[in-house]
Amino acid sequence: MFSTGEAQEIAKNDVIGYLKVLEGELGDKAYFGGEIFGIVDVAVVPSYSFFFAYEQSGNFSIVAECPALIAWVHRCMEKESVSKHLPDQHKVYDSMLERKKKLQAK
C-alpha cells in the first residue's frame, strides 16, 4: 500500500502468492472445512475487507487472480454473521489512504 516501484511490485506479487496459497488450500470445497463454515473461515474472511485497498494500491484484480477465493468470500458474505460485521472495503481503503498521507507528511 505504501510502497512504489519495484518494492510495490514485489509486495503485489507477495499478496497474490499468499492468496493463491489460500485458494489452493480451499480447493473445490465450499469452505475451508468442507461443507461447513468453520474456524478457519472465521479467521480468514476478515482479510477480505482489505482486498479493494490491495487492488487499488497494486493495480491488479484479485477476482482475476483468485476467482475461487472470491467465490468463497461471496459464500461467506451470505452469512449474516459475516456480512454485518466486516468493515466496508471502501472505508478501509479510505482509512489506509489517510494513514498514508499522514506518514508522507512526516
Secondary structure as the mmCIF struct_conf table of DSSP 4:
data_model
#
loop_
_struct_conf.conf_type_id
_struct_conf.id
_struct_conf.beg_label_comp_id
_struct_conf.beg_label_asym_id
_struct_conf.beg_label_seq_id
_struct_conf.end_label_comp_id
_struct_conf.end_label_asym_id
_struct_conf.end_label_seq_id
HELX_RH_AL_P HELX_RH_AL_P1 GLY A 5 LEU A 26
TURN_TY1_P TURN_TY1_P1 GLY A 27 ASP A 28
BEND BEND1 ALA A 30 ALA A 30
STRN STRN1 TYR A 31 TYR A 31
TURN_TY1_P TURN_TY1_P2 PHE A 32 GLY A 33
STRN STRN2 GLY A 34 GLY A 34
BEND BEND2 GLU A 35 ILE A 36
HELX_RH_AL_P HELX_RH_AL_P2 ILE A 39 VAL A 44
HELX_RH_3T_P HELX_RH_3T_P1 VAL A 45 PHE A 50
HELX_RH_AL_P HELX_RH_AL_P3 PHE A 51 GLY A 58
TURN_TY1_P TURN_TY1_P3 ASN A 59 ASN A 59
HELX_RH_AL_P HELX_RH_AL_P4 ILE A 62 GLU A 65
HELX_RH_AL_P HELX_RH_AL_P5 PRO A 67 MET A 77
TURN_TY1_P TURN_TY1_P4 GLU A 78 GLU A 78
BEND BEND3 LYS A 79 LYS A 79
HELX_RH_AL_P HELX_RH_AL_P6 GLU A 80 SER A 83
TURN_TY1_P TURN_TY1_P5 LYS A 84 HIS A 85
BEND BEND4 LEU A 86 LEU A 86
HELX_LH_PP_P HELX_LH_PP_P1 PRO A 87 ASP A 88
HELX_RH_AL_P HELX_RH_AL_P7 GLN A 89 ALA A 105
#
